[in-house]
Amino acid sequence: MIDKKYTDNKLVVFGGLSAVIVALCCFTPLLVWGLAALGLAGLVAYVDVALLPLLAIVLGITYLGIEQVRKQDEATCDDTCTP
């Protein structure tokens, strides 16, 4: 079960949802179909150039959000907390 403190952090939620969307566009032909439907099939050659760095960025945002939650937990933790 997902802990509520992670879902309350906007960086974790935004980063996680963005990572799923970008990963779907990277590893499936979803974006290619979308561009072809819009008549922009010529941009398909540049998809990987944009999507792979974008995936790295949103995964980094997710990591920052998770680290924020962990630091808040450590700051509020007393002697009864288990490592």
C-alpha positions in Angstrom: 0.0 0.0 0.0 1.2 3.5 -0.8 2.0 5.6 2.2 0.0 8.8 2.4 3.1 11.0 3.0 4.3 10.1 -0.5 1.0 10.9 -2.2 0.9 14.3 -0.3 4.2 15.3 -1.8 3.5 17.1 -5.2 7.0 16.3 -6.6 6.4 12.5 -6.1 3.0 12.6 -7.7 3.9 14.9 -10.6 7.2 13.0 -11.2 5.6 9.6 -11.0 2.7 10.4 -13.3 5.0 12.2 -15.8 7.4 9.3 -15.8 4.6 6.8 -16.7 3.4 9.0 -19.5 6.9 9.6 -20.9 7.8 5.9 -20.6 4.6 5.0 -22.5 5.6 7.4 -25.3 9.2 6.1 -25.3 8.6 2.4 -25.3 5.3 2.1 -27.3 4.3 3.6 -30.6 1.7 5.7 -28.8 3.4 9.0 -29.6 4.2 8.0 -33.2 0.5 7.2 -33.8 -0.5 10.5 -32.2 1.9 12.5 -34.4 0.8 10.7 -37.5 -2.8 11.4 -36.7 -2.0 15.1 -36.3 -0.1 15.1 -39.6 3.3 15.6 -37.9 4.8 12.3 -38.8 8.0 14.1 -39.9 8.8 14.8 -36.2 9.0 11.1 -35.4 12.8 11.1 -36.1 13.3 13.5 -33.2 11.1 11.7 -30.7 14.0 9.9 -28.9 16.1 13.0 -28.8 13.4 14.7 -26.7 11.8 11.8 -24.8 14.9 10.1 -23.3 16.2 13.3 -21.6 12.7 14.1 -20.5 12.4 10.7 -18.9 15.6 11.3 -17.0 14.4 14.7 -15.8 11.0 13.4 -14.5 12.7 10.5 -12.8 15.0 12.9 -11.1 12.0 15.0 -10.0 10.5 11.9 -8.5 13.7 11.0 -6.7 13.9 14.5 -5.2 10.4 14.2 -3.9 11.1 10.9 -2.3 14.2 12.3 -0.7 12.2 15.2 0.7 9.8 12.8 2.3 12.6 10.7 3.8 14.3 13.8 5.2 11.1 15.0 6.7 10.6 11.5 8.3 14.2 11.7 9.7 13.6 15.2 11.1 10.4 14.2 12.9 11.6 10.8 14.1 12.3 10.3 17.8 14.1 7.5 19.7 11.3 5.0 19.1 11.7 5.0 15.3 13.2 1.8 13.9 15.9 2.1 11.1 
